[in-house]
């Protein structure tokens, strides 16, 4: 983990306490300005935050690579000024933002399980539309909201309607077209509070584009 990405985690921590109970609606002009198109194939990537002590899945998010790349992070705690958000959809998901997101969640007590499935451009666009129209999600509904989107997509109709992150991850694991990796980080959880050492404009330069 680079020092600047460590700084990003420290800058994010005060925002966690505020939670995501209210609908976040950043301006459309900012969403359009930050839009990022990734040159990889259209794909859906499920992220499951897994407790390394209990094995339980505690959060789910869905990365959608369509005409632009966004993260559907229902009731998530990841926020950065450079990443506009509307109703739990995070825009401007560049490679550097993606790395910071992974580092934000991967820690001594949590692994990040990444499961990627390539899809057709039409399916990716449909997933993006469904995420954008879903609306903000309440507590404990991150997985079911993703499952409900998946079940409307061709090729994912058999996804389980579940509230449990590990069950949805098991569904992805059972697909023959999945590419999977698990990301860990052995940094102690209580280290993040001492990481503010560089100026905020430096982290902005690191994760901006």
GUDO-867560 format. One line per 5 residues: number of its first residue (from 1); for each residue x, y, z of N, C-alpha, C, O. Coordinates in Angstrom, 1 decimal. Example, Ala and Ser with C-alpha at 12.3 -4.5 7.8 and 13.67 -1.06 7.14 Angstrom:
% residues 2
1) 13.2 -5.7 7.8 12.3 -4.5 7.8 13.2 -3.3 7.8 14.2 -3.3 8.5; 12.8 -2.2 7.1 13.7 -1.1 7.1 12.9 0.0 7.9 13.4 1.1 8.0;
% end
This chain:
% residues 209
1) 0.9 -1.2 0.0 0.0 0.0 0.0 0.9 1.2 0.0 1.7 1.4 0.9; 0.7 2.1 -1.0 1.5 3.3 -1.1 1.2 4.3 0.0 0.0 4.3 0.5; 2.1 5.2 0.4 1.8 6.2 1.4 0.6 7.1 1.0 -0.2 7.4 1.9; 0.4 7.4 -0.3 -0.7 8.3 -0.7 -2.0 7.5 -0.6 -3.0 8.1 -0.2; -2.0 6.2 -0.9 -3.2 5.4 -0.7 -3.5 5.2 0.8 -4.7 5.2 1.1;
6) -2.5 5.1 1.6 -2.7 5.1 3.0 -3.4 6.4 3.5 -4.3 6.4 4.3; -2.9 7.5 2.9 -3.5 8.8 3.3 -5.0 8.8 2.9 -5.8 9.4 3.7; -5.3 8.3 1.8 -6.7 8.2 1.3 -7.6 7.6 2.4 -8.7 8.0 2.7; -7.1 6.4 2.9 -7.8 5.7 3.9 -8.1 6.6 5.1 -9.2 6.7 5.7; -7.0 7.3 5.6 -7.2 8.2 6.7 -8.1 9.3 6.5 -8.9 9.7 7.4;
11) -8.1 9.9 5.3 -9.0 10.9 4.9 -10.5 10.5 4.9 -11.4 11.2 5.1; -10.7 9.2 4.6 -12.0 8.6 4.4 -12.6 8.3 5.8 -13.9 8.3 5.9; -11.8 8.0 6.8 -12.4 7.5 8.0 -13.4 8.4 8.7 -14.4 7.9 9.1; -13.2 9.7 8.7 -14.2 10.6 9.3 -15.6 10.5 8.6 -16.6 10.8 9.2; -15.6 10.1 7.4 -16.8 10.0 6.6 -17.6 8.8 7.0 -18.8 8.7 6.8;
16) -16.9 7.8 7.5 -17.6 6.5 7.8 -18.6 6.7 8.8 -19.7 6.2 8.8; -18.3 7.5 9.9 -19.2 7.7 11.0 -20.5 8.3 10.5 -21.6 8.0 11.1; -20.5 9.1 9.5 -21.7 9.7 9.0 -22.7 8.7 8.3 -23.9 8.9 8.3; -22.1 7.6 7.8 -22.9 6.6 7.2 -23.5 7.0 5.9 -23.0 8.0 5.3; -24.5 6.3 5.4 -25.0 6.6 4.1 -26.6 6.6 4.2 -27.2 6.2 3.2;
21) -27.1 7.0 5.3 -28.6 6.9 5.5 -29.3 7.8 4.5 -30.4 7.4 4.0; -28.8 8.9 4.1 -29.5 9.8 3.2 -29.0 9.6 1.8 -28.0 9.1 1.5; -29.9 10.0 0.9 -29.6 9.9 -0.5 -28.6 10.9 -0.9 -28.7 12.1 -0.6; -27.5 10.5 -1.5 -26.4 11.4 -2.0 -26.7 11.7 -3.5 -26.8 10.8 -4.3; -26.8 13.0 -3.8 -27.1 13.4 -5.2 -26.1 14.5 -5.6 -26.5 15.7 -5.5;
26) -24.9 14.1 -6.0 -24.0 15.1 -6.5 -24.5 15.7 -7.9 -25.3 15.0 -8.6; -24.1 16.9 -8.2 -24.6 17.5 -9.5 -24.3 16.7 -10.7 -23.3 16.1 -10.8; -25.3 16.7 -11.6 -25.1 16.0 -12.9 -23.9 16.5 -13.7 -23.2 15.7 -14.3; -23.6 17.8 -13.6 -22.4 18.3 -14.3 -21.1 17.7 -13.8 -20.2 17.5 -14.5; -21.1 17.4 -12.5 -19.9 16.8 -11.9 -19.8 15.3 -12.3 -18.7 14.8 -12.6;
31) -20.9 14.7 -12.3 -21.0 13.3 -12.8 -20.5 13.2 -14.2 -19.7 12.3 -14.6; -21.0 14.1 -15.1 -20.5 14.0 -16.5 -19.1 14.4 -16.6 -18.4 13.8 -17.4; -18.6 15.3 -15.8 -17.2 15.7 -15.9 -16.2 14.6 -15.5 -15.1 14.5 -16.0; -16.7 13.8 -14.5 -15.8 12.8 -14.0 -16.0 11.4 -14.6 -15.3 10.5 -14.3; -16.9 11.3 -15.6 -17.2 10.0 -16.2 -15.9 9.4 -16.7 -15.1 10.1 -17.4;
36) -15.7 8.1 -16.5 -14.5 7.4 -16.9 -14.9 6.2 -17.7 -15.7 5.3 -17.2; -14.4 6.0 -18.9 -14.6 4.9 -19.7 -13.3 4.0 -19.7 -12.2 4.5 -20.0; -13.5 2.8 -19.2 -12.3 1.8 -19.1 -12.2 1.1 -20.4 -13.2 0.7 -21.0; -10.9 0.8 -20.8 -10.7 0.2 -22.1 -10.8 -1.4 -22.0 -10.6 -2.0 -23.0; -11.1 -1.9 -20.9 -11.3 -3.4 -20.8 -12.6 -3.8 -21.3 -13.5 -3.0 -21.6;
41) -12.8 -5.1 -21.5 -14.1 -5.7 -22.0 -15.3 -5.4 -21.0 -15.0 -5.2 -19.8; -16.5 -5.3 -21.5 -17.6 -5.1 -20.7 -17.7 -6.3 -19.6 -17.4 -7.4 -19.9; -17.9 -5.9 -18.4 -17.9 -6.9 -17.3 -18.6 -6.4 -16.1 -18.9 -5.2 -15.9; -19.0 -7.4 -15.3 -19.6 -7.2 -14.0 -18.7 -7.8 -13.0 -18.3 -9.0 -13.1; -18.3 -7.1 -12.0 -17.4 -7.6 -10.9 -18.0 -7.4 -9.6 -18.3 -6.3 -9.1;
46) -18.2 -8.6 -8.9 -18.8 -8.6 -7.6 -17.7 -8.5 -6.6 -16.7 -9.2 -6.6; -17.8 -7.6 -5.6 -16.9 -7.4 -4.5 -17.6 -7.9 -3.2 -18.7 -7.4 -2.9; -17.0 -8.7 -2.5 -17.5 -9.2 -1.2 -16.5 -8.9 -0.1 -15.3 -9.4 -0.2; -16.8 -8.2 0.9 -15.9 -7.9 2.0 -16.1 -9.0 3.1 -17.2 -9.1 3.7; -15.1 -9.8 3.3 -15.2 -11.0 4.1 -14.4 -10.8 5.4 -13.2 -10.5 5.3;
51) -15.0 -11.1 6.5 -14.4 -11.0 7.8 -13.4 -12.2 7.9 -13.8 -13.3 7.8; -12.1 -11.8 8.2 -11.1 -12.9 8.2 -11.2 -13.7 9.5 -10.6 -14.8 9.5; -11.9 -13.3 10.5 -12.0 -14.0 11.7 -13.2 -14.9 11.7 -13.1 -16.1 12.2; -14.3 -14.5 11.2 -15.6 -15.3 11.2 -15.9 -15.9 9.9 -16.6 -16.9 9.8; -15.3 -15.4 8.8 -15.6 -15.9 7.5 -16.9 -15.3 6.9 -17.3 -15.6 5.8;
56) -17.6 -14.5 7.7 -18.8 -13.9 7.2 -18.6 -12.8 6.2 -17.6 -12.1 6.2; -19.5 -12.7 5.2 -19.5 -11.6 4.3 -20.3 -10.4 4.8 -21.4 -10.6 5.2; -19.6 -9.3 4.9 -20.3 -8.1 5.6 -20.7 -7.0 4.6 -21.4 -6.1 5.0; -20.3 -7.1 3.3 -20.7 -6.1 2.4 -20.5 -6.6 1.0 -19.6 -7.3 0.7; -21.4 -6.1 0.1 -21.3 -6.4 -1.3 -21.4 -5.1 -2.1 -22.0 -4.2 -1.8;
61) -20.6 -5.1 -3.3 -20.7 -4.0 -4.2 -20.5 -4.6 -5.6 -19.9 -5.7 -5.8; -20.9 -3.8 -6.6 -20.9 -4.3 -8.0 -20.2 -3.3 -8.9 -20.7 -2.2 -9.0; -19.1 -3.7 -9.5 -18.4 -2.8 -10.4 -18.9 -3.1 -11.8 -18.9 -4.3 -12.3; -19.4 -2.1 -12.5 -20.0 -2.2 -13.8 -19.2 -1.5 -14.9 -19.0 -0.3 -14.8; -18.6 -2.3 -15.8 -17.8 -1.7 -16.9 -18.7 -1.7 -18.1 -18.8 -2.7 -18.8;
66) -19.4 -0.6 -18.4 -20.2 -0.5 -19.6 -19.6 0.6 -20.4 -18.4 0.7 -20.6; -20.5 1.5 -20.9 -19.9 2.7 -21.7 -19.1 3.6 -20.8 -18.2 4.3 -21.3; -19.4 3.5 -19.5 -18.5 4.1 -18.5 -18.4 3.1 -17.4 -19.2 2.2 -17.2; -17.4 3.3 -16.5 -17.2 2.3 -15.4 -17.7 3.0 -14.1 -17.2 4.1 -13.8; -18.6 2.4 -13.4 -19.1 2.9 -12.2 -19.1 1.8 -11.2 -19.0 0.6 -11.5;
71) -19.3 2.2 -9.9 -19.4 1.2 -8.8 -20.8 1.4 -8.2 -21.1 2.5 -7.7; -21.6 0.3 -8.2 -22.8 0.3 -7.4 -22.5 -0.2 -6.0 -22.2 -1.3 -5.8; -22.4 0.8 -5.1 -22.0 0.5 -3.7 -23.1 0.7 -2.7 -23.0 1.7 -2.0; -24.1 -0.1 -2.7 -25.3 0.2 -1.9 -25.0 0.2 -0.4 -24.4 -0.7 0.2; -25.4 1.3 0.2 -25.2 1.6 1.6 -23.7 1.5 2.0 -23.4 1.0 3.0;
76) -22.9 1.9 1.0 -21.4 1.8 1.3 -20.9 3.0 2.1 -21.6 4.0 2.3; -19.6 2.9 2.5 -19.0 3.9 3.3 -17.8 4.6 2.6 -17.1 5.3 3.2; -17.6 4.3 1.3 -16.5 4.9 0.6 -16.9 6.2 -0.1 -17.8 6.2 -0.9; -16.2 7.3 0.2 -16.5 8.6 -0.3 -15.2 9.3 -0.6 -14.4 9.4 0.3; -15.1 9.9 -1.7 -14.0 10.8 -2.0 -14.5 12.0 -2.8 -15.5 11.9 -3.6;
81) -14.0 13.2 -2.6 -14.4 14.4 -3.4 -14.3 14.2 -4.9 -15.1 14.7 -5.6; -13.3 13.4 -5.3 -13.1 13.2 -6.7 -14.0 12.2 -7.3 -14.0 11.9 -8.5; -14.9 11.5 -6.5 -15.7 10.5 -7.0 -17.2 10.9 -6.7 -17.7 10.6 -5.6; -17.8 11.5 -7.7 -19.2 11.9 -7.5 -20.2 10.7 -7.3 -19.9 9.6 -7.9; -21.2 10.9 -6.6 -22.1 9.8 -6.3 -23.6 10.3 -6.5 -23.9 11.4 -6.2;
86) -24.4 9.4 -7.0 -25.8 9.6 -7.1 -26.5 8.3 -6.8 -26.4 7.3 -7.5; -27.3 8.3 -5.7 -28.1 7.2 -5.3 -27.2 5.9 -5.2 -27.6 4.9 -5.8; -26.1 5.9 -4.5 -25.3 4.7 -4.3 -24.5 4.3 -5.5 -23.8 3.3 -5.5; -24.5 5.1 -6.6 -23.7 4.8 -7.8 -22.5 5.8 -7.8 -22.8 7.0 -7.8; -21.3 5.3 -7.8 -20.1 6.1 -7.8 -19.5 6.2 -9.1 -19.3 5.2 -9.8;
91) -19.3 7.4 -9.6 -18.8 7.7 -10.9 -17.3 8.0 -10.9 -16.7 8.3 -9.9; -16.7 8.0 -12.1 -15.3 8.4 -12.2 -14.4 7.3 -11.6 -13.4 7.6 -10.9; -14.7 6.0 -11.8 -14.0 5.0 -11.1 -12.8 4.6 -11.9 -12.8 3.5 -12.6; -11.8 5.4 -11.9 -10.5 5.2 -12.6 -9.7 4.1 -11.9 -10.1 3.7 -10.8; -8.6 3.7 -12.6 -7.8 2.7 -11.9 -7.2 3.1 -10.6 -7.2 2.2 -9.6;
96) -6.9 4.3 -10.4 -6.3 4.8 -9.1 -7.4 4.8 -8.0 -7.2 4.4 -6.9; -8.6 5.2 -8.4 -9.7 5.2 -7.5 -10.1 3.8 -7.1 -10.3 3.5 -5.9; -10.0 2.9 -8.1 -10.3 1.5 -7.9 -9.3 0.9 -6.8 -9.7 0.2 -5.9; -8.0 1.3 -7.0 -7.0 0.8 -6.0 -7.3 1.3 -4.6 -7.1 0.6 -3.6; -7.6 2.6 -4.5 -7.9 3.1 -3.2 -9.1 2.5 -2.6 -9.1 2.2 -1.4;
101) -10.1 2.2 -3.4 -11.3 1.5 -2.9 -10.9 0.1 -2.3 -11.4 -0.2 -1.2; -10.1 -0.6 -3.0 -9.7 -1.9 -2.5 -8.9 -1.8 -1.2 -9.2 -2.5 -0.3; -8.0 -0.8 -1.2 -7.2 -0.6 0.0 -8.0 -0.2 1.2 -7.8 -0.5 2.4; -9.1 0.6 0.9 -10.0 1.1 1.9 -10.6 -0.1 2.7 -10.8 0.0 3.9; -11.0 -1.2 1.9 -11.7 -2.3 2.5 -10.8 -3.4 3.0 -11.1 -4.1 4.0;
106) -9.7 -3.7 2.3 -8.8 -4.8 2.6 -7.9 -4.4 3.8 -7.2 -3.3 3.8; -8.0 -5.1 4.9 -7.3 -4.8 6.1 -7.0 -6.1 6.9 -7.3 -7.2 6.4; -6.5 -6.0 8.1 -6.1 -7.2 8.8 -7.4 -8.1 9.1 -7.3 -9.3 9.1; -8.5 -7.4 9.3 -9.7 -8.2 9.6 -10.7 -8.4 8.5 -11.7 -9.0 8.6; -10.3 -7.9 7.3 -11.2 -8.1 6.1 -10.4 -8.4 4.9 -9.4 -7.7 4.6;
111) -10.8 -9.4 4.1 -10.3 -9.6 2.8 -11.4 -9.1 1.8 -12.6 -9.0 2.1; -10.9 -8.8 0.6 -11.8 -8.4 -0.5 -11.8 -9.5 -1.5 -10.8 -9.9 -2.1; -13.0 -10.1 -1.7 -13.1 -11.1 -2.7 -13.7 -10.5 -4.0 -14.7 -9.9 -4.0; -12.9 -10.7 -5.1 -13.2 -10.1 -6.4 -13.6 -11.2 -7.4 -12.8 -12.1 -7.6; -14.8 -11.1 -7.9 -15.3 -12.1 -8.9 -15.8 -11.4 -10.1 -16.8 -10.6 -10.1;
116) -15.1 -11.6 -11.2 -15.3 -10.8 -12.5 -15.9 -11.7 -13.5 -15.4 -12.8 -13.8; -17.0 -11.3 -14.2 -17.6 -12.0 -15.3 -17.7 -11.1 -16.5 -18.4 -10.0 -16.4; -17.2 -11.4 -17.6 -17.3 -10.6 -18.8 -18.7 -10.9 -19.4 -19.2 -12.0 -19.4; -19.3 -9.8 -19.9 -20.6 -9.8 -20.4 -20.7 -9.1 -21.7 -19.7 -8.5 -22.1; -21.8 -9.2 -22.4 -21.9 -8.4 -23.7 -22.1 -6.9 -23.4 -22.5 -6.6 -22.3;
121) -21.8 -6.1 -24.3 -22.0 -4.6 -24.1 -23.5 -4.3 -23.7 -23.7 -3.4 -22.9; -24.4 -5.1 -24.3 -25.8 -4.8 -24.0 -26.2 -5.1 -22.6 -26.9 -4.4 -21.9; -25.6 -6.2 -22.1 -25.9 -6.6 -20.7 -25.2 -5.6 -19.7 -25.8 -5.2 -18.7; -24.0 -5.2 -20.1 -23.3 -4.2 -19.2 -24.1 -2.8 -19.2 -24.3 -2.2 -18.1; -24.6 -2.4 -20.3 -25.4 -1.2 -20.4 -26.7 -1.3 -19.6 -27.1 -0.4 -18.9;
126) -27.3 -2.5 -19.7 -28.6 -2.7 -18.9 -28.3 -2.7 -17.4 -29.1 -2.1 -16.7; -27.2 -3.3 -17.0 -26.8 -3.3 -15.6 -26.6 -1.9 -15.1 -27.0 -1.5 -14.0; -25.9 -1.1 -15.9 -25.7 0.3 -15.6 -27.0 1.1 -15.4 -27.2 1.8 -14.4; -27.9 0.9 -16.3 -29.2 1.6 -16.2 -30.0 1.1 -15.0 -30.6 2.0 -14.3; -30.0 -0.1 -14.7 -30.7 -0.6 -13.5 -30.1 -0.1 -12.2 -30.8 0.2 -11.3;
131) -28.8 0.0 -12.2 -28.1 0.5 -11.0 -28.5 2.0 -10.8 -28.7 2.5 -9.7; -28.5 2.7 -11.9 -28.8 4.2 -11.9 -30.2 4.4 -11.4 -30.5 5.4 -10.8; -31.1 3.5 -11.8 -32.5 3.7 -11.5 -33.0 3.1 -10.2 -34.1 3.2 -9.8; -32.1 2.4 -9.5 -32.4 1.6 -8.4 -32.8 2.5 -7.2 -33.7 2.2 -6.4; -32.1 3.6 -7.0 -32.3 4.4 -5.8 -31.4 4.0 -4.7 -30.8 2.9 -4.7;
136) -31.3 4.9 -3.7 -30.4 4.7 -2.6 -30.9 3.5 -1.8 -32.1 3.3 -1.7; -30.0 2.7 -1.2 -30.3 1.5 -0.5 -30.2 1.7 1.0 -29.3 2.4 1.5; -31.0 1.0 1.8 -31.0 1.1 3.2 -30.0 0.1 3.9 -29.4 -0.7 3.1; -29.9 0.1 5.2 -29.0 -0.8 5.9 -29.4 -2.3 5.6 -30.6 -2.6 5.5; -28.4 -3.1 5.5 -28.5 -4.5 5.4 -29.1 -5.0 4.1 -29.5 -6.1 3.9;
141) -29.2 -4.1 3.1 -29.8 -4.4 1.8 -28.8 -4.3 0.7 -29.2 -4.3 -0.5; -27.5 -4.3 1.0 -26.6 -4.2 -0.1 -26.6 -5.4 -1.1 -26.7 -5.2 -2.3; -26.6 -6.6 -0.5 -26.6 -7.8 -1.3 -27.9 -8.0 -2.1 -27.9 -8.3 -3.3; -29.0 -7.8 -1.4 -30.3 -8.1 -2.1 -30.5 -7.1 -3.2 -31.1 -7.4 -4.2; -30.0 -5.9 -3.1 -30.2 -4.9 -4.1 -29.4 -5.2 -5.4 -29.8 -5.0 -6.5;
146) -28.2 -5.8 -5.1 -27.4 -6.2 -6.3 -28.0 -7.5 -6.9 -28.1 -7.6 -8.1; -28.5 -8.4 -6.1 -29.1 -9.6 -6.6 -30.3 -9.3 -7.4 -30.5 -9.9 -8.5; -31.1 -8.3 -7.0 -32.3 -7.9 -7.8 -31.9 -7.3 -9.1 -32.7 -7.6 -10.1; -30.8 -6.6 -9.2 -30.4 -6.1 -10.5 -29.9 -7.3 -11.4 -30.3 -7.4 -12.6; -29.1 -8.2 -10.8 -28.6 -9.3 -11.6 -29.7 -10.2 -12.1 -29.6 -10.6 -13.3;
151) -30.7 -10.4 -11.4 -31.8 -11.3 -11.8 -32.6 -10.8 -13.0 -33.4 -11.5 -13.6; -32.4 -9.5 -13.3 -33.0 -8.9 -14.5 -32.2 -8.9 -15.7 -32.6 -8.5 -16.8; -31.0 -9.5 -15.6 -30.0 -9.5 -16.7 -30.0 -10.8 -17.4 -30.0 -11.9 -16.7; -29.9 -10.9 -18.7 -29.7 -12.1 -19.4 -28.5 -12.8 -18.9 -27.4 -12.3 -18.9; -28.7 -14.1 -18.6 -27.5 -14.9 -18.1 -27.4 -14.9 -16.6 -26.6 -15.7 -16.1;
156) -28.1 -14.1 -15.9 -28.0 -14.0 -14.5 -29.4 -14.2 -13.8 -29.5 -13.9 -12.6; -30.3 -14.7 -14.6 -31.7 -14.8 -14.0 -31.8 -15.8 -12.8 -32.7 -15.7 -12.0; -30.8 -16.7 -12.8 -30.8 -17.7 -11.7 -30.1 -17.2 -10.4 -29.8 -18.0 -9.5; -29.6 -16.0 -10.4 -29.0 -15.4 -9.2 -29.9 -15.5 -8.0 -31.1 -15.2 -8.1; -29.4 -15.9 -6.8 -30.2 -16.0 -5.7 -30.7 -14.7 -5.2 -29.9 -13.7 -5.1;
161) -32.0 -14.6 -4.8 -32.5 -13.4 -4.1 -32.2 -13.5 -2.6 -32.9 -14.0 -1.8; -31.0 -13.0 -2.3 -30.4 -13.2 -1.0 -30.0 -11.9 -0.3 -29.6 -11.0 -1.0; -30.0 -11.9 1.0 -29.5 -10.8 1.8 -28.0 -11.1 2.2 -27.4 -10.2 2.8; -27.5 -12.3 1.9 -26.3 -12.7 2.5 -25.1 -12.6 1.4 -25.2 -13.3 0.4; -24.1 -11.8 1.7 -23.0 -11.6 0.7 -22.4 -12.9 0.3 -22.0 -13.1 -0.9;
166) -22.1 -13.8 1.2 -21.4 -15.0 0.9 -22.2 -15.9 -0.1 -21.7 -16.6 -0.9; -23.5 -15.8 0.1 -24.4 -16.7 -0.8 -24.3 -16.2 -2.3 -24.2 -16.9 -3.2; -24.3 -14.8 -2.4 -24.2 -14.3 -3.8 -22.8 -14.6 -4.3 -22.6 -14.8 -5.5; -21.8 -14.5 -3.5 -20.4 -14.8 -3.9 -20.3 -16.3 -4.3 -19.6 -16.6 -5.3; -21.0 -17.2 -3.6 -21.0 -18.6 -4.0 -21.6 -18.8 -5.4 -21.2 -19.6 -6.1;
171) -22.7 -18.0 -5.6 -23.3 -18.1 -7.0 -22.3 -17.7 -8.0 -22.2 -18.4 -9.1; -21.6 -16.6 -7.8 -20.6 -16.2 -8.8 -19.5 -17.2 -8.9 -19.0 -17.5 -10.0; -19.1 -17.8 -7.8 -18.0 -18.8 -7.8 -18.4 -20.0 -8.6 -17.5 -20.7 -9.2; -19.7 -20.3 -8.7 -20.2 -21.5 -9.4 -20.3 -21.3 -10.9 -20.6 -22.2 -11.6; -20.1 -20.1 -11.4 -20.2 -19.8 -12.8 -18.9 -20.2 -13.5 -17.8 -19.9 -13.0;
176) -19.0 -20.9 -14.7 -17.8 -21.3 -15.4 -17.0 -20.1 -16.0 -15.8 -20.3 -16.3; -17.6 -19.0 -16.1 -17.0 -17.8 -16.7 -16.4 -16.8 -15.7 -16.0 -15.7 -16.1; -16.3 -17.2 -14.5 -15.9 -16.2 -13.5 -14.3 -16.2 -13.4 -13.7 -17.3 -13.5; -13.8 -15.1 -13.1 -12.4 -14.9 -12.8 -12.3 -14.3 -11.4 -12.9 -13.3 -11.1; -11.6 -15.0 -10.5 -11.7 -14.7 -9.1 -10.3 -14.5 -8.5 -9.3 -15.1 -8.9;
181) -10.2 -13.5 -7.6 -9.0 -13.4 -6.7 -9.5 -12.8 -5.4 -10.5 -12.2 -5.2; -8.6 -13.1 -4.4 -8.9 -12.6 -3.0 -7.8 -11.7 -2.6 -6.6 -12.0 -2.8; -8.1 -10.5 -2.1 -7.1 -9.5 -1.8 -7.1 -9.2 -0.3 -8.2 -9.0 0.3; -6.0 -9.4 0.3 -5.8 -9.2 1.7 -4.8 -8.0 2.0 -4.1 -7.6 1.1; -4.8 -7.6 3.3 -3.9 -6.5 3.7 -3.7 -6.7 5.2 -4.6 -6.8 6.0;
186) -2.4 -6.9 5.5 -2.1 -7.2 6.9 -1.9 -6.0 7.8 -1.4 -6.1 8.9; -2.2 -4.8 7.3 -2.1 -3.6 8.1 -3.1 -3.7 9.3 -4.3 -4.0 9.1; -2.6 -3.4 10.5 -3.6 -3.4 11.6 -4.6 -2.3 11.4 -4.4 -1.2 10.9; -5.9 -2.7 11.8 -7.0 -1.8 11.6 -6.8 -0.4 12.3 -7.2 0.6 11.8; -6.1 -0.4 13.5 -6.0 0.8 14.2 -4.9 1.7 13.8 -4.5 2.7 14.4;
191) -4.2 1.3 12.7 -3.1 2.1 12.2 -3.5 3.3 11.3 -2.8 4.2 11.1; -4.8 3.2 10.8 -5.2 4.2 9.8 -5.2 5.6 10.3 -5.0 6.6 9.5; -5.5 5.8 11.6 -5.6 7.1 12.1 -4.3 7.9 12.2 -4.4 9.1 12.4; -3.2 7.3 12.0 -1.9 8.0 12.1 -1.3 8.2 10.7 -0.1 8.5 10.6; -2.1 8.1 9.7 -1.5 8.1 8.3 -1.6 9.4 7.6 -1.2 9.6 6.5;
196) -2.2 10.4 8.3 -2.3 11.7 7.6 -1.0 12.5 7.7 -0.7 13.1 8.8; -0.2 12.4 6.7 1.1 13.0 6.7 1.4 13.9 5.5 2.2 14.8 5.6; 0.7 13.7 4.4 0.9 14.5 3.2 -0.3 15.5 3.1 -1.3 15.3 3.7; -0.1 16.5 2.2 -1.2 17.4 2.0 -2.3 16.8 1.2 -2.1 15.9 0.4; -3.6 17.3 1.4 -4.7 16.7 0.7 -4.6 16.9 -0.8 -5.1 16.0 -1.5;
201) -4.0 17.9 -1.2 -3.9 18.1 -2.7 -3.0 17.0 -3.3 -3.1 16.7 -4.5; -2.1 16.4 -2.5 -1.3 15.3 -3.1 -2.1 14.0 -3.3 -2.0 13.4 -4.4; -3.0 13.7 -2.4 -3.9 12.5 -2.7 -4.8 12.8 -3.8 -5.2 11.9 -4.6; -5.2 14.1 -3.9 -6.1 14.4 -5.1 -5.4 14.2 -6.4 -5.9 13.7 -7.4; -4.1 14.6 -6.4 -3.3 14.3 -7.6 -3.1 12.9 -7.9 -3.1 12.4 -9.0;
206) -3.0 12.1 -6.8 -2.7 10.6 -7.0 -3.9 9.9 -7.6 -3.8 9.0 -8.4; -5.1 10.3 -7.1 -6.3 9.5 -7.6 -7.1 10.3 -8.6 -8.1 9.7 -9.1; -6.8 11.5 -8.9 -7.5 12.2 -10.0 -6.9 11.8 -11.3 -6.0 11.0 -11.4; -7.5 12.3 -12.4 -7.1 12.0 -13.7 -7.0 13.2 -14.6 -6.6 13.1 -15.7;
% end
